[in-house]
């Protein structure tokens, strides 16, 4: 592996819905998930969030409805025979249009959502083309600016969920020096199959961001334990994950045999954590884990002052 680079990733803005990351060009209708100012397709400064485009569409369709109502009023007036008919058609038509307008004002939000659905459904092909263009930008960036490449892929991944993009992100992350204060994620990057880079990444997170190691990651390293142990750094990865697993009792309840297999290799602080957990739950044997923890204590830490006042 080449030397890891220090990076400072730009902040990642989480949105409630994936489509909120999508922007559309008002001029040519091209889509993007990136943060560029100019449309990559036509070069104009005309990119707006899809939600805004949906609101524009909703307002336009409502305006058309009002125009139809007014046109019908006008036609009725034209066909009127008496003055009274003219006046009543005019007043009736105007009153109906005002009512319609008031109703539409209340319906703007639901209508916008309906228009958004329509827009997304009818633009599926254009969205895919746009993301494809984004991907081309990403692969160009990856060659000379891995950080930018990763940031672009991270945006694309909010819309496109596939293993190729996940793997590319993992590979890029593995070329960075990861730090505790970085906005790192694990679950969105999880793969089904065994992938050494993912195992490495999990092992690294288990050291710097233990809170990201949850059931899914633990099950992953357990499913591929054999393969991981064949990696150069494999035993360290498994030990680091075991060390992260002792973070919470629920994980110890779920994976006692796993922790037992690596308990002896745990660094002191992780073992201390496990030791305290075991002491706090005197009625649990955890399939032999309790005995193993006692044995390790007797062999290695019996005289260690840190283990004396553990409460
Ligand atoms: Zn455009």
Boltz pocket constraint, residues with backbone or C-beta under 6 A from the ligand:
constraints:
  - pocket:
      binder: B
      contacts: [[A, 25], [A, 26], [A, 27], [A, 28], [A, 29], [A, 30], [A, 39], [A, 40], [A, 41], [A, 42], [A, 43], [A, 44], [A, 46]]
      max_distance: 6.0
